[in-house]
Amino acid sequence: MNININVYLHSKETNFLQSGSFPVPNSDFNKEPDWTAAIAAYDWIQQIKVNFAASEDFRIDQVIYNEDIDITELVRNVRPIT
């Protein structure tokens, strides 16, 4: 299944919005929809940081999926598996 994600970010003294549709595993989403969305958003934000050469002032201001579900704090708490 796909979810729609909007991320409101700040970098290089500029606020900006990125939005897109992302596939997530049905089984994971059915068990923990918010956490599954947060992981997808986190992965995408990491790509954005690399693609845009994010500055030291980079921050996540807000993350919303499926139009109105705020997962900002969950995304901020995602950590990569090491």
Residue pairs with C-beta under 8 A, 6 or more apart in sequence:
1 23
1 24
1 26
1 29
2 21
2 22
2 23
2 24
3 21
3 22
3 24
3 29
3 37
3 40
3 65
3 66
4 19
4 20
4 21
4 22
4 65
4 66
4 67
5 19
5 20
5 21
5 22
5 37
5 40
5 41
5 44
5 63
5 64
5 65
6 17
6 18
6 19
6 62
6 63
6 64
6 65
7 17
7 18
7 19
7 41
7 44
7 45
7 48
7 60
7 62
7 63
8 15
8 16
8 17
8 60
8 61
8 62
8 63
9 15
9 16
9 17
9 18
9 45
9 48
9 58
9 59
9 60
9 61
10 16
10 57
10 58
10 59
10 61
11 49
11 52
11 54
11 55
11 57
11 58
11 59
12 54
12 55
12 57
13 57
15 61
18 44
18 48
20 44
22 40
22 41
22 44
24 36
24 37
24 40
25 36
28 36
29 36
29 37
34 69
34 71
34 74
35 74
37 65
37 66
37 69
37 71
37 74
38 63
38 71
38 74
38 75
38 77
38 78
39 78
41 63
41 65
41 71
41 75
42 75
42 78
45 60
45 63
45 75
48 54
49 58
60 72
60 75
60 76
61 72
62 70
62 72
63 70
63 71
63 72
63 74
63 75
64 70
64 71
64 72
65 71
